[in-house]
């Protein structure tokens, strides 16, 4: 009889209920399907269709959670905290949207770029890896279970190493770059899982919300504190926080152009999201050690990154490498937003994640087009190309301006907010005036390295042997969509700001939005 | 044809079948005794790897061609995920095996586990053999132009 009662309890789920899972499941299933078809002709369309589907899903999720509250999805019918839970609130819906938007926009670009840079026989498996990487990044963000974060981190990392190594068909140094990344990334993942082990030992749970509750109730002890250190350092390696960034320039330089575009705009962002989750939701800044970590370690490191990485970027002679160093500097801004520790700072950090993702994807796409046309991204090779391909270079200019943070572009908004956040804090601590000043000063360095590209592209003489022709239309469309949104979000600031603000509020609320309300997905 | 290592070859031929049988036992008896998809997959792969070591890589690739290895690795994942998709279509959560037998959830759980473990076994076999092929099939030394 008990069984019959069980039947009566069950209400059938419909498609809308499954959205949080489908977000991850659709690209995940695409990967083996691509391998099973085993045909180069099917690989790209399948990957593209599933990216579009996951973009649609992420927008739908965003619509549901943007006013606050969260969606909880239990896997296998095992209720959390025992079972694995996917938990979507405004914060991760925001990051999911960034990842799936970039994933969808990069694929049309990748079609030509990968055809040009990689041997035909590798295409099928490359797209399968691409989908796995995409799955891993989405899963890391969507899940509400700490160990699940680790599993998805590994899925995305392992496929990333393969993707980076694919650059070897053009330049053998991609192999050492991928190997470096593999070693560093594995150390990072190991540290992360050691940290989780400690947390599990101290609390007996792996569900992020439950962890947050138990840590808040039992208070800090040495195990909980060292768990924090391991988690932050482990994820910090993936984020490329300043002294842990050594894998990044090589990996971004030697990876196939399309892969670099995808990774630069998503991989570090997903890892940064996990750091935010742990700093604000699982632990919270009420703990003195968490607060100290932010103010004594993150803050100076962020500022050092902003200056030193920008400074190194100025002297690069390879566009891709320059952009890679600039990425490290930009991660510094995002970290600074976290370390400022107020609502405005966190909003700025999340916004900058989005804006930088767009601008950097655009610039790396530009680099990819130049590689396609000239065979390399060294300044010597690409000099004067601006005059030969004005439409492409126009997009690069917009991306560059947004990277600097020129008013009228999206990059301005997030940097402006960051300065405001620092000034807000300077009321009680005048040291933050220096922080605000350093944001402005380091942006001047960005002006220098972005100007160098402009100078190379427009003011130098071009190689006469290279025909003046634009990039293929499949590459121009995603570039100009990105360029357009860099400008659009620079003027129409409300939309993105509101969402980022809600995301920041969610984080500051602490405890995985436990105080928020569960949103019922079903229409009835 | 290889003429040396007679004992090894005879013993291998005897063992390969037994190993595969044992792998199937570990696979499908996994819920009553130690074992499951991962262990079974490794044991299954061992049969092919042993065959490859003793009778040469080419012989192993004739039995278990490389394309099949790759397809199997993907197929297993799809069996696992597909089980979840079926439970979703039946109106339950992803991988909620109650869906297979709503009146007797225990049976449903049993069947569901059996299927997904089979998926795990298929993928692990594929991946293990693929790793062996990749290492064993490496060119012996790096040619000058590679540098």
Contacts between the chains, C-beta under 8 A, distances in Angstrom:
chain1	res1	chain2	res2	distance
A	3	B	103	5.6
A	3	B	104	6.3
A	3	B	105	6.9
A	4	B	103	7.5
A	6	B	98	7.8
A	6	B	102	7.7
A	6	B	105	6.4
A	7	B	102	5.2
A	7	B	103	6.6
A	10	B	91	7.7
A	10	B	92	7.3
A	10	B	98	7.7
A	10	B	102	7.0
A	12	B	91	3.2
A	12	B	92	7.8
A	13	B	88	7.1
A	13	B	91	5.6
A	13	B	92	6.5
A	13	B	93	6.5
A	14	B	91	7.9
A	18	B	88	5.8
A	18	B	94	7.0
A	21	B	88	7.9
A	21	B	94	5.0
A	25	B	81	6.8
A	25	B	84	7.4
A	25	B	85	7.6
A	25	B	94	7.0
A	28	B	81	6.5
A	29	B	78	6.8
A	29	B	81	5.2
A	29	B	85	7.5
A	31	B	74	7.6
A	31	B	77	7.6
A	32	B	74	3.7
A	32	B	75	7.1
A	32	B	77	4.5
A	32	B	78	4.5
A	32	B	81	7.5
A	33	B	74	7.7
A	33	B	78	6.9
A	35	B	70	6.2
A	35	B	71	6.9
A	35	B	73	7.4
A	35	B	74	3.7
A	36	B	71	5.9
A	36	B	74	5.0
A	36	B	75	6.4
A	36	B	78	6.9
A	38	B	67	7.3
A	38	B	70	7.6
A	38	B	71	7.0
A	73	B	93	7.4
A	74	B	93	5.8
A	75	B	93	6.4
A	75	B	94	5.5
A	75	B	95	5.8
A	76	B	93	6.3
A	76	B	94	6.9
A	76	B	95	4.2
A	76	B	96	5.2
A	76	B	97	7.4
A	77	B	92	6.4
A	77	B	93	4.8
A	77	B	95	8.0
A	77	B	96	3.4
A	77	B	98	6.1
A	128	B	74	7.7
A	172	B	146	7.7
